[in-house]
Amino acid sequence: MKIKLIVIFLITFLNSFGQKLEYKIVENPDIIDFEGTFSSSNYFYKLKLQYFGCCTNLICDTQNEYEIEVKSTYGNSEIEINSKKFNLVICTKEHTNIKRGTLGLVDESGFFYKKTEQGNEGYYYPEASFIKFNEDDISNLTFSELKIVRNELYAKHGYKFNNENIATIFYKKEWYKKFESKGGELTKNVILSDIEKHNVEIIRKVETNKKQ
């Protein structure tokens, strides 16, 4: 029995180790998406913001405590550190110690730097705010799952749901309850990003097809 369990463990470990990290480039990110700490086994980047009028620069603090200028254009997922280019990406599949929805930087060699301080914990489908879906991307989701993903895009902005069943789903999430706990309130007047608006339309189409 012990030998059987060890064999199963080794097979599972080797399979997960051999899996390729799956991700998509973040489309039109807000500059805030670049902020935070990005790290790998060998490198440690900490990105900070600096504003110069209408222009935006990023400053990168390394573990060696010196600053490196990072060139970035607002609305562009690509940044440059010491002439080395990186793209901001979001993982679209669970991989070893990296959760689906994790933000990271990928260099030109395909090396991944995980964002260590995430703001996506607790979301059912975090990538829905970062990448534009096509129908194939979400065709494997059930009708109920599609409904949750669509409503989550509104919930992220503090939307007040009339439907008690939907409201109950999101009240289980700390990030949703914080809208009220911070002295604010839920509202009907929320503004979705262009990506979120696009995804709502795509989700509705897939929902309609699954009804038929």
Contacts in CASP RR format, 6 or more apart in sequence:
PFRMAT RR
TARGET T0000
AUTHOR 0000-0000-0000
METHOD contacts of the structure
MODEL  1
MKIKLIVIFLITFLNSFGQKLEYKIVENPDIIDFEGTFSSSNYFYKLKLQ
YFGCCTNLICDTQNEYEIEVKSTYGNSEIEINSKKFNLVICTKEHTNIKR
GTLGLVDESGFFYKKTEQGNEGYYYPEASFIKFNEDDISNLTFSELKIVR
NELYAKHGYKFNNENIATIFYKKEWYKKFESKGGELTKNVILSDIEKHNV
EIIRKVETNKKQ
16 95 0 8 1.000
16 96 0 8 1.000
17 96 0 8 1.000
19 95 0 8 1.000
19 96 0 8 1.000
21 91 0 8 1.000
21 95 0 8 1.000
21 98 0 8 1.000
21 112 0 8 1.000
22 91 0 8 1.000
22 92 0 8 1.000
22 93 0 8 1.000
22 95 0 8 1.000
23 89 0 8 1.000
23 90 0 8 1.000
23 91 0 8 1.000
23 92 0 8 1.000
23 104 0 8 1.000
23 106 0 8 1.000
23 112 0 8 1.000
24 89 0 8 1.000
24 90 0 8 1.000
24 92 0 8 1.000
24 127 0 8 1.000
24 130 0 8 1.000
24 131 0 8 1.000
25 77 0 8 1.000
25 87 0 8 1.000
25 88 0 8 1.000
25 89 0 8 1.000
25 131 0 8 1.000
26 33 0 8 1.000
26 77 0 8 1.000
26 87 0 8 1.000
26 88 0 8 1.000
26 89 0 8 1.000
26 90 0 8 1.000
26 103 0 8 1.000
26 130 0 8 1.000
26 131 0 8 1.000
27 77 0 8 1.000
27 130 0 8 1.000
27 131 0 8 1.000
27 132 0 8 1.000
27 195 0 8 1.000
28 75 0 8 1.000
28 76 0 8 1.000
28 77 0 8 1.000
28 193 0 8 1.000
28 194 0 8 1.000
28 195 0 8 1.000
29 75 0 8 1.000
29 76 0 8 1.000
29 77 0 8 1.000
29 88 0 8 1.000
29 130 0 8 1.000
30 75 0 8 1.000
31 49 0 8 1.000
31 56 0 8 1.000
31 58 0 8 1.000
31 72 0 8 1.000
31 74 0 8 1.000
31 75 0 8 1.000
33 88 0 8 1.000
33 103 0 8 1.000
33 130 0 8 1.000
34 47 0 8 1.000
34 49 0 8 1.000
34 58 0 8 1.000
34 72 0 8 1.000
34 79 0 8 1.000
34 88 0 8 1.000
35 47 0 8 1.000
35 48 0 8 1.000
35 49 0 8 1.000
36 46 0 8 1.000
36 47 0 8 1.000
36 48 0 8 1.000
36 115 0 8 1.000
36 116 0 8 1.000
36 117 0 8 1.000
37 44 0 8 1.000
37 45 0 8 1.000
37 46 0 8 1.000
37 47 0 8 1.000
37 115 0 8 1.000
37 116 0 8 1.000
37 117 0 8 1.000
38 44 0 8 1.000
38 45 0 8 1.000
38 46 0 8 1.000
38 47 0 8 1.000
38 104 0 8 1.000
38 105 0 8 1.000
38 113 0 8 1.000
38 114 0 8 1.000
38 115 0 8 1.000
38 116 0 8 1.000
39 45 0 8 1.000
39 113 0 8 1.000
39 114 0 8 1.000
39 116 0 8 1.000
40 111 0 8 1.000
40 112 0 8 1.000
40 113 0 8 1.000
40 114 0 8 1.000
43 62 0 8 1.000
43 113 0 8 1.000
44 62 0 8 1.000
44 63 0 8 1.000
45 60 0 8 1.000
45 61 0 8 1.000
45 62 0 8 1.000
45 81 0 8 1.000
45 105 0 8 1.000
45 113 0 8 1.000
46 60 0 8 1.000
46 61 0 8 1.000
46 62 0 8 1.000
47 58 0 8 1.000
47 59 0 8 1.000
47 60 0 8 1.000
47 70 0 8 1.000
48 58 0 8 1.000
48 59 0 8 1.000
48 60 0 8 1.000
48 61 0 8 1.000
49 56 0 8 1.000
49 57 0 8 1.000
49 58 0 8 1.000
49 59 0 8 1.000
50 56 0 8 1.000
50 57 0 8 1.000
50 58 0 8 1.000
50 59 0 8 1.000
51 57 0 8 1.000
56 72 0 8 1.000
56 74 0 8 1.000
57 69 0 8 1.000
57 70 0 8 1.000
57 71 0 8 1.000
57 72 0 8 1.000
58 69 0 8 1.000
58 70 0 8 1.000
58 72 0 8 1.000
58 79 0 8 1.000
59 67 0 8 1.000
59 68 0 8 1.000
59 69 0 8 1.000
59 70 0 8 1.000
60 67 0 8 1.000
60 68 0 8 1.000
60 69 0 8 1.000
60 70 0 8 1.000
60 81 0 8 1.000
61 67 0 8 1.000
62 68 0 8 1.000
68 81 0 8 1.000
68 82 0 8 1.000
70 79 0 8 1.000
70 80 0 8 1.000
70 81 0 8 1.000
71 79 0 8 1.000
71 80 0 8 1.000
72 78 0 8 1.000
72 79 0 8 1.000
72 80 0 8 1.000
77 87 0 8 1.000
77 88 0 8 1.000
77 89 0 8 1.000
78 85 0 8 1.000
78 86 0 8 1.000
78 87 0 8 1.000
78 88 0 8 1.000
79 85 0 8 1.000
79 86 0 8 1.000
79 88 0 8 1.000
79 105 0 8 1.000
80 86 0 8 1.000
84 107 0 8 1.000
84 108 0 8 1.000
85 107 0 8 1.000
85 108 0 8 1.000
86 105 0 8 1.000
86 106 0 8 1.000
86 107 0 8 1.000
86 113 0 8 1.000
87 105 0 8 1.000
87 106 0 8 1.000
88 103 0 8 1.000
88 104 0 8 1.000
88 105 0 8 1.000
89 103 0 8 1.000
89 104 0 8 1.000
89 105 0 8 1.000
89 106 0 8 1.000
89 112 0 8 1.000
90 101 0 8 1.000
90 102 0 8 1.000
90 103 0 8 1.000
90 104 0 8 1.000
90 126 0 8 1.000
90 127 0 8 1.000
90 130 0 8 1.000
90 131 0 8 1.000
91 98 0 8 1.000
91 99 0 8 1.000
91 100 0 8 1.000
91 101 0 8 1.000
91 102 0 8 1.000
91 104 0 8 1.000
92 100 0 8 1.000
92 101 0 8 1.000
92 127 0 8 1.000
92 131 0 8 1.000
93 100 0 8 1.000
94 100 0 8 1.000
98 112 0 8 1.000
98 114 0 8 1.000
100 126 0 8 1.000
100 127 0 8 1.000
101 120 0 8 1.000
101 123 0 8 1.000
101 126 0 8 1.000
101 127 0 8 1.000
102 114 0 8 1.000
102 115 0 8 1.000
102 118 0 8 1.000
102 120 0 8 1.000
103 115 0 8 1.000
103 118 0 8 1.000
103 120 0 8 1.000
103 130 0 8 1.000
104 112 0 8 1.000
104 113 0 8 1.000
104 114 0 8 1.000
104 115 0 8 1.000
105 112 0 8 1.000
105 113 0 8 1.000
105 115 0 8 1.000
106 112 0 8 1.000
106 113 0 8 1.000
107 113 0 8 1.000
120 126 0 8 1.000
121 175 0 8 1.000
122 173 0 8 1.000
122 174 0 8 1.000
122 175 0 8 1.000
123 152 0 8 1.000
123 156 0 8 1.000
123 173 0 8 1.000
123 175 0 8 1.000
124 145 0 8 1.000
124 148 0 8 1.000
124 149 0 8 1.000
124 152 0 8 1.000
125 148 0 8 1.000
125 149 0 8 1.000
125 152 0 8 1.000
128 149 0 8 1.000
128 152 0 8 1.000
128 153 0 8 1.000
128 196 0 8 1.000
128 199 0 8 1.000
129 153 0 8 1.000
129 156 0 8 1.000
129 193 0 8 1.000
129 195 0 8 1.000
129 196 0 8 1.000
130 195 0 8 1.000
131 195 0 8 1.000
132 195 0 8 1.000
132 198 0 8 1.000
132 199 0 8 1.000
132 202 0 8 1.000
133 198 0 8 1.000
133 199 0 8 1.000
133 202 0 8 1.000
133 203 0 8 1.000
134 202 0 8 1.000
135 202 0 8 1.000
135 205 0 8 1.000
135 206 0 8 1.000
135 209 0 8 1.000
138 146 0 8 1.000
138 149 0 8 1.000
138 202 0 8 1.000
138 203 0 8 1.000
138 206 0 8 1.000
139 206 0 8 1.000
141 149 0 8 1.000
141 206 0 8 1.000
142 210 0 8 1.000
143 207 0 8 1.000
143 210 0 8 1.000
143 211 0 8 1.000
146 203 0 8 1.000
146 206 0 8 1.000
146 207 0 8 1.000
146 210 0 8 1.000
147 166 0 8 1.000
147 207 0 8 1.000
148 169 0 8 1.000
149 203 0 8 1.000
150 199 0 8 1.000
150 200 0 8 1.000
150 203 0 8 1.000
150 204 0 8 1.000
150 207 0 8 1.000
151 159 0 8 1.000
151 161 0 8 1.000
151 166 0 8 1.000
151 169 0 8 1.000
151 170 0 8 1.000
152 170 0 8 1.000
153 192 0 8 1.000
153 196 0 8 1.000
153 199 0 8 1.000
153 200 0 8 1.000
154 161 0 8 1.000
154 190 0 8 1.000
154 192 0 8 1.000
155 161 0 8 1.000
155 170 0 8 1.000
155 173 0 8 1.000
155 176 0 8 1.000
156 175 0 8 1.000
157 190 0 8 1.000
157 191 0 8 1.000
157 192 0 8 1.000
158 176 0 8 1.000
158 179 0 8 1.000
158 186 0 8 1.000
158 187 0 8 1.000
158 190 0 8 1.000
159 186 0 8 1.000
159 187 0 8 1.000
159 188 0 8 1.000
159 190 0 8 1.000
160 167 0 8 1.000
160 185 0 8 1.000
160 186 0 8 1.000
160 187 0 8 1.000
160 188 0 8 1.000
161 167 0 8 1.000
161 170 0 8 1.000
170 176 0 8 1.000
171 177 0 8 1.000
179 185 0 8 1.000
179 186 0 8 1.000
180 186 0 8 1.000
192 200 0 8 1.000
END
